């Protein structure tokens, strides 16, 4: 078995597991619905980033990139400042 075959098989298995998890979490798995959900989540993230930038400007620090995980932004750049 080549490395390419292994990678392709591994990705296929992970894709299957992800779809199985999504179905059990009641997430729509039809392609059109997934695209809609991704668009909604991207828009929601952009709004959250804007709100966090405002909060961090007033109560924390803005020393983070827009692609940082939201929980890390809240914990490291806002929450720690609020604990003081």
RASULVEN-V647266 format. One record per helix or strand of 2 or more residues. SS is the DSSP state (A for helix, B for strand). FROM is the first residue (numbers start at 1). TO is the last residue. If there is no record, write none. Layout:
# RASULVEN-V647266
ss->SS from->FROM to->TO
ss->SS from->FROM to->TO
This chain:
# RASULVEN-V647266
ss->A from->3 to->24
ss->A from->31 to->59
ss->A from->70 to->82
